[in-house]
Amino acid sequence: MDKLSRQTETGSERAARYGTLSLFWIFALVSIYPMIWLTLSSFKSSSEMFGNSWALPQRWRWENYVAAWDYGVSQYLISSVIVTVASTAIIVILASAAAYALVALKLRGRAFLYMAILGGSILPPEVSLLPLFRTVTALGIYNTYWALIVPYVAFGLPFTTFLIRAYMVKIPLELAEAAEMDGAGPFWTFWNVYLPLSRPILASAALISAMRVWNEFIFALTFVESESVKTITIGMMSFANALRGDWAVMMAGMVISVLPIFVVFLVLQRQFIGGLTQGAVK
Amino acid sequence: MKAQTMRRIAPYLFLFPSLLLLISFVYAPALENMVYSLFSWSSVRIESRFVGLDNYRELFASQIFWRALVNNALYAVISIVFQVFFALVIAAVLVAGVFGPLLRNFFRTAFFLPSILPVTVVGLLWQLIYQPTIGLIDQLLFATGLQSLSHVWLGEEATVMMSVIMVSQWQWTGYMIVLFMVAIQAIPSDLYEALRMEGASRIQQFFYITVPGVRESTLILAIITIFGAFKVFDIIWVMTAGGPNNASEVLGTHMYRSAFRNDVSGYAAAVATVIFFITLAVGAVQIRLQRQD
């Protein structure tokens, strides 16, 4: 707000501004207090957690974290990291290859092929869940990391291709044509021209894919069952069921499961929000 | 000669892996699902029996199905109110410069943060917050003398669905605020300047410039919200699994329980097909809108 308008502010305008401000503080509090409460409670004892909900912990019980870690959270984290890294890498490679072909190469039925990829984004996982369950079993990958990675890649491709394509469209076609004149093949141009130029969107795309895979729920619930393969979203459910009553340790586990995303988000907030808003997809 | 052939087929090589994966793991299963819905089968019995539309007849006669559908619709309506209308107003206030840049960024981040949490964490966290008597909500009510409003939030049929829906609003409204902020920032600022010269108030500026300016984005975001409301599964599965007494059942949980708990897979496939047609209708509109850019 510029100085001029602030000086000419009338009494009722000022009242409106302070009213708005207090309202926003209340919203912000509602938004973040549950997370603060989660963090504080994870350092308390279970009786203290409910008996003394609003206070700081009497003693910071790091042992809750040790207990949660040893109780299985570490294994879930490892699974989540493996599945997320593998899925994200494959999604970004395949999606950028597809986007490149759609943008820069001579294709018959380009619009149809693009729709064939984009159309996947309107199919909710529930619709394919039952047959996919049988496919995964038939392929012999049920209860392995592949049972998650393969469907994650398939379901992640439409949105990621959309995102990368929208960026590659803006790269001048003359670059590809010039490379072709010099005798470069499509693979060379893809690798040495298009990929390097698309680096910003690849970062956003990877970030968003990773986030979606990390948080994915229904496939992780259905396609694996051993504790050693469960990712953290589902692992937390068994963890919580096993720990009913030991709330504080459970909350320490929850904090651990949030921490990696939280750190990544804080560091890469701009790329993250940039990618999300370009795609406008949850 | 060989290079020529290579050049001709290369484009398809780039697309092949993506298309293959999409066909085998997204499209084919969706079609298979429709076929399944015409059979009566389960994982224990090997043979399946063609039953035509029987599963659908059973479905449309089931009270749980209709309850689930109504719950999905309720979920959609409340989500539109919070994640579209409310989010638009909040975003407009943030962009309008009512607060300084520091405070604005703080609010934005604070509102956005819940959306990065895994749904399991959100669900478990709110289960604790909703705990009768000892949870944060009841503690607040008791502290302010409003204990008559206290409920077993997730245990009573009357309150359970709204309680879960509100958790979703808590998680996603801030996310939508950020998307709306970007849309509003794309509106040329001289439009506002011109109206301000004529002495228009902030509220008038909102209705005459912001609302028409973000019309298209609003449409897309509304569609995404409705889409999400009809495929919702995870938050409900974590918090209530559809209970008590199917009071918080949605199509997704109804399908999942039918398939993997009650082992009536043909029936579950019929539920999934209904989800398919609802989201197909919504999604077709979305793709049409997105193709315009």
Interface residues (C-beta under 8 A of the other chain):
Chain A: M1 R17 T20 L21 F24 F27 A28 V30 S31 I32 P34 M35 W37 L38 F50 G51 S53 W54 L94 A95 A97 A98 Y100 A101 L102 L105 K106 L107 L113 M115 A116 I117 L118 G119 G120 S121 I122 L123 P124 P125 E126 V127 S128 L129 L130 P131 L132 F133 T135 V150 P151 V153 A154 F155 L157 P158 T161 F162 A166 G185 P186 F187 F190 M211 W214 N215 F217 I218 L221 T222 I232 T233 I234 M236 M237 A240 W247 M250 M251 M254 S257 V258 I261 F262 F265 Q269 I273 L276 T277 A280 V281 K282
Chain B: A3 M6 R7 A10 P11 Y12 F14 L15 P17 S18 L19 L21 L22 S24 F25 V26 Y27 A28 P29 A30 E32 N33 Y36 I90 V93 G97 V98 F99 G100 F106 F107 T109 A110 F111 F112 L113 P114 I116 L117 P118 V119 T120 V121 L124 L125 W126 L128 I129 Q131 I134 G135 L136 Q139 W170 W172 G174 Y175 V178 L179 V182 S217 I220 L221 I224 F227 G228 F230 K231 F233 D234 W237 V238 L251 G252 M255 Y256 A259 F260 S265 A268 A269 A272 T273 I275 F276 T279 L280 V282 G283 A284 Q286 I287 Q290 D293
